[in-house]
Amino acid sequence: MKQAWSIARTHLLAKPKQTLVAMLGVTFGIGMFIALVSLMSGLNQFTEEVSMTSSPDIRLYMDPTIQPPPLVASEYPQALVQVDHVRPATKRINLKDGLQTIAQLMAREGVKGVAPLVSSQVFFNYGAMQLNGVVMGIDVEQEERLFNLSSHLLAGNLSSLKATPNGILMGSGLARKLNLKPGDRVSVTTPDGARFSLKVVGIFQLGLGTLDNVRSYANLSAVQKLLQVDPSYITDINVKLHNNQDAKDLAKSWSKEFSCSADDWETANATFLTGNIIRNVITYAVSLTLLLVAGFGIYNILNMTIHNKMKDIAILKAIGYTPIDVRNIFMLQSIAIGLLGSLLGLVLGFILSWLISLAPFDGGDVVSLDHFPVNFSIKYYGIGMVFGVVTTAVAGLTPSRKAGNVDPIEIIRGQ
C-alpha cells in the first residue's frame, strides 16, 4: 500500500489542474450540503421550539361539534322524528368536572404538570380601534411551570399579572396594533356583549404571528368573571408529560375516560411537522444530487487518467504488480480526492453557514426573527464527510477495476 500510495500521489501531482477540478466538485457539493442542511435544520428547530413552547403535550377540551343524539331518536331509532322550528340551545363548552379531572391527572404517573385554562373570543377596544382576539385565563404558576412564559416577556413580569386581578398580558402583535404599552388600559367585549376594562401589565412574544397577533393572558378568575361563570368553569386542560412520545396513546385513552376531546402535540402541530419533513427531503435530495454530479466528474477524470496511463499500467503488471495492486493505486487516488475535497467542503460549509446566520431577516408579523436561524450541529459535518468519501470511493470503483483488468501484453503489442 505504501508503494501504491506513492504512485497514486505521483499521478495526482502530475496533472494538478485536473486533480483540483475533481476536488472542487466534491468541495462545493459538501459545502452546499452543509449550508443547506444547517439552514433547514435551524428553521425546523425554531418552529419546533415555538410550537412546543406554545402548545401542550396533550390538550383536553370539549368539542362543540360533538352533539348527543336527540332523546326520542335514541329511544326509538326506527321512528320518524320531526321537530318544527328548531332553535339552537345555548351550550357551554366547558369540561364536565374539570377540577376533578385536573386532580386525577396530576396523580398520574408520567405527568409532569397540568394547567387549567379558560379561553374565549373577545373584541379589544382602544379608542376607535376594535380587534378580534383571544383571552386566555391561566393559573400563572402552573402556566410558568409548563410553558416558561416569563422567558417570552418583552415587558412586565408574571408577578404583576398575579397581583393584578384585572391585569392582562398582551401579545406583541396585538399590543402593537392597539398601540398599547404596560400601564395602559384596554376595554374588552365578550361575545355576550359584556364589557370590562383591563390593565396591561406586560407584553409577550411567542415567536409566531398567528399567536402574537391575537392571544392575550389574564388570571383564571378574571376571565371567569369576564364570562360570568362560576370558578369551576374550565374550557381546556393542558398537560405536559415526562416523555411526550406517549402523548398519542394517552390522548386516545383519556378522551374515552373523561368523555371529551383530546389532541396530542403531534396532531396539533401536524402542519409544522409535515413542513419539517418536506424541507429535510428537499435538502438531502439536492445535496445528494450535487454529490452525484461530483462523483461523475471523478469517474470521468479517473477514466481519462487510466487511458493516459495504459503503458504505465502494463509496465507495473510486467514487473509483478497484481490486478489488486493496480486497482488500489487508482482507488487511493479517488479516496484522496474525496477526502481532501470533503475537508475543504466542511470549511466552505461552515463559512457559508456563518454568513447565512449573519444575514438580516425581517419576519414581520409572521415570525419573530431578525436573522436566519442556523444549526451548527457537528453531526451534519460528520454526515457530509462520510457522504463525500463514500461518493468518491464508489465513483472510483469501476475505473479502478478496469485498470486492474488491463492485459499488459496487448498494451505492449500496441493493441
N, C-alpha and C positions, 0 to 999 in steps of 0.2 A: 504493500500500500504506500510505503514511503517513496518508492520509485515511481509508482503510478501517479502520486500527487505531484512529484517533481515534473513529470512530463505534462500533466494537466495544467500546471501553473505556467509552463513554457508556452503551451498553446494559447492560454488566456492572455498572456502578456504580448504574444506575437502580434495580435490584432486588437489593440486596446480600444479602438473606437467601436468595433463590433461587440466586444465584451461589455463596454459601457452602455451601449444601446439596449442590450438584453437586460442588464442590471437595472437600468432606469425604468424599463417596463414593469419590473417587479416592484421597484421603489414607489412609483406612482400608484400602482394597484393597491399596495399595502397602505400607503399614505391616505388615499381616498377612503379606504375601508375604515381606518382608524377615525378619520374625521367624521364620516357619516354615522358610524355606529356610536361614537361618543355624543354627537348631537342628538340622534334619535333616542338613545337611552337616557340622555339628560331630560329630554322632553317627556318621555314616558315616566321617569322618576318624579318629575314635577307634578304631572297630572295625577299620579298615584298618591303622592303625598297630600295634594289638595283634596282629592276625593276621599281618602281615608281619614283625613283630619275632620272633614265636614260631615261625614256620614258614619253611622254606627255599623258594627258587625251584623247586628240583627235589629230590625225595626218592627215593633208590633203596633198595629193600628186597626181601626175599624173601617173597612172599605164601604163607602156609601152606596156603591153599585150593587152590593150583595143584599138582596131583599128577600125576606122569608115569604114563602108561598101563602096565598090567602087561606084563611081558616077553612072556608067551605070547600075549596078545591082540594085541600089536604085531607079532609074527612071523606069527601065523595069525589075521587079522582075521575070517575066516569060521567059525572054530572056536567051539564052545561051551565056555567056560572056567568051571569050578566050583571054588571054593575053600571048604573047610569050616573052621569055627571060626576065622574071620578075626580077627586081633588087630592093633590098630594099632601100627605100629612107632614107636619114639621117633625123631623127626626134628627136627633143628636148623633154626632159621630164619635162620641167618647167611648172609651173602652169600658166594658162592664167589669166592675170590681177591680178597677185599675190599681188602687193602692194595695189590695191583697195580692194581685199579680206581681207587683214590684217586690213585695216582701218574699214571695215564693221564689222569684228568680234570683234574688240576692243570696239565697241559701243554697243555690245550685252549685255543684262542683264544675269548675271550668269557667265560671262567670267572673269577669274582672270588675265590672261595675254596671250599675243600672241607673238611668237618669229619666225622670218623668218629664213630659213635655205637653204643653197646651199651645197649639198653633191655630192661627186664624188669619184669613184675608182681611185687610183693612185698607182704608184710604188715609194717606198722610196729607194733612192740610197745613200749608205755610203761606200765609198771605193769599195771593191769587193762585198759587200752585196747589195742585192736588194729584198725588201719585198713588197708584195701586202698589201694595206691598204685603209683606207677611210679618206679623209679630209673633214671636215665639216665647212663651212663658217657660222659664227654666228654673231648676234648682241650681243656684250659682255654684255651690261647692261640688255637686255631682257633675255638672257640665264641665267644670275646670278639670276635674279628675279624669274624665273620659276623653275630652277633646282639647285640653290645654288651650282654652280660649284666650287666656291672658297673653300668649305668645303672638296673637294676631291683632292685638290692640295697637292702634296708631295714636290714640289719645285717650286719657282717662284710665280707670282701673276698675277691677271687678268689685273691690271693696266699696266703691262709691255706688255701684249698682245695687249691691246687697243692702246698703244702708239707706238707700232712697226708695221708698215704697212706690213712687210714681216715676222712677227713673227708667231710661231706655238706652240701649246701645244700638247705634245706627251703623249699617253697612256703609263703607266708604263711598260707593257709587250713589247710594240713596242720599247720604248726607250732602254730597257734592251737588246733586240735582236740586235739593231743597235749600241749599246754601246754609246748612246747619253746622254748628260747632258746639263743643261741650259748654254747657251753661244755658243754651237756648232752649226754648220750649216749642213743642210741636203738638198740633191738635190731631187726634186720631179718631176716625169714624169707623164704627163696626158695621158689618152687613145689616144689622138690625136697626141702624140709624143712631145708635148711642154715640155720643161724642165725649172724649176725655182729653185733658191736657197733660202731656208727659214732658219730663225734663231730660234733655240729652246729657248723659253723664260720660259718654265715651264714643269713640269711633273705632270700628274693627275692619280688617281686610282679610278675607279668607283666601283670596287669590283668583277667584273665578267671578266674572262679571254677572253671570246668571244668579249668583248668590248675593254678592255685594251690592247689587243694584236694587234688590227687593227685600232682603232679610234684615230683621232687627231683633234684639233680645230684650226681654223685660223679666221682672220677677214673676215666678209662677202665680203667686197670689194676686199680683197686679193684673195679669191677663185674665185670670178667673173672674176678678171683679169687673174688668172691662167687658167680658162676655156675659156678666150677670149670671154666673153659675156657681154651684157650691164647691167647696175645697176638694171634694173627691173627683171632680171632673178632670179627666186625663184623656187627651186625644192620641198621644203616642208614648211609647216606652222604648228608649234607646238602650241597647245592650252592647257592651264590649266584652270580648272573650279573651282568655289567655292564648288560645290558638284559634285564629279566625278561619282556619281551614275547616273547622267543624260547623261553621255558620249555616251552610246549605242544609245539612241534615237536621240540625237543631231547629231551624226556621220552620221546616215542614212539621216537625213533631210538636212544637209549641203552638203552631197555628191550629192544630186539631185540639190540643189540650186546653187552650184558653179561648177557643171559638172566636178567632179573629184572624186578620190577615197578617202575614209575616214576610218581610223581604230580607234576604241576606245581602251582604255587601257586594257580592259578585253580580247579583241581579240588579241592584240599584245602580251599579257603575258599569253596566254592560257596554254602554257606548264608549267609555274611556278604555276599557279593557280590549274591546274589539279594535279600536284605533291603535292601541299599542301593538297588537299582533300584526296588523296590516303594515305599520311602519317598520317593524322588525323584518318582516318578509321582504319588503321592498329593499331595505338596506342590505340584507345579506345577498339578495338576488343581484343587485347592482355590483356589489363588491366581488361576488363570485365571477360575474361576467368580466370584470376588469382583470382579475387574476387569470382567467382562462385566456384572455387576449394576450397577456404577458407570457403565459405558457406556450401558446402557439408561436410567439416570437422566438422563445428559447428553442423550441423544436426546429424551426427553420434555420436558426443560426447553427445549431449542432449538426444538422444535415449538411449544411454548406461546409462546415469545418471538416466533417468526415470525408466529404467529396474531395476537398483540397488536400487531405492528409492520407489519401489512399496508399501512396508509396511508403509513407512512414509506418502505416499500419502493417503493410506487407513485410517491411524490414523487421519490425518488432516481433511478428509471428515467426519469421525465419530464424531469429536468434533465440527462440524458445518461449516467447510470451503466449500464454494460453488465451482462448476466447474470453474467459472471465477476466483476465488481467487487462485486456484491451477494453472490455466493457467498463471496467472500474475507472479507467482513465477518463472516459467521456462522462460517466456518471458523476465523477468528482467535479468535473467542470460545471455540470448542471447544478449540482448541490452548492458549489462555491458561489455561482451567480445568484442562486436563490437566497443563500444565507446573507451575503453582503447586501443584496438588494433589499431583503427584508429588514435588516438592521437600519439601513438608510431610510426605509419606508416608515419604521417606527418613529424615527426622529422627525421626518416630514409630517407624519400624522399628528405628533404632539404639537408641532409648531402650528399646523393648521387648526387644530382643536383650540389651542390657546388664543389664536387670532379670532376665531369664531366666538369664544367666550367674552372677548373684549368688544365685540360689535354691538352697538346700541340697538335695542329693540323696544318699540313702543307697543305695549299690549293693549293700550286704550282701556275701554270698558269691558274687554273680554277676559284678559288675564293680567295679573299684576306682575309684569316683567319689565325690567329696564335693560336687561342683557339676555342673550341666548343662554339657556341652561345647558351646560356641557358636563358629561360624566367622564372623569379621568381615571376610571377603574383600570387597574393593572391587568385584569383578565382579558380585556379586549386587545391589549398589546400582545399577550400570550397567544390568543387566537390568531391574530394577524401574522405573528411569526410562524406558527405552525402551518397556516394556510400557504404562506409564501414558499416555505421549504418543501412542503408536500407537493404543491402545484408544479414547481420547477423540477422536482425529482421525477414526477410522473411524466412530465414533458420530455425529459431526457432519457427515459427508459427505452423507448423504441429506437431512437438513433443509436444509443449505446449498444443495444443488442445487434443492430445492423452492422456496427463496426466490428463487434466480436465475431460475426459470422463471415467476414470477408475472407475469400480464398487468396492467400498470398501468391500462389503460383500463377493465377490468372492476372493478377496485378503486375507481376514481374514480366510476364509474357506480353503485357501491353493490351490485354483484352478487357 
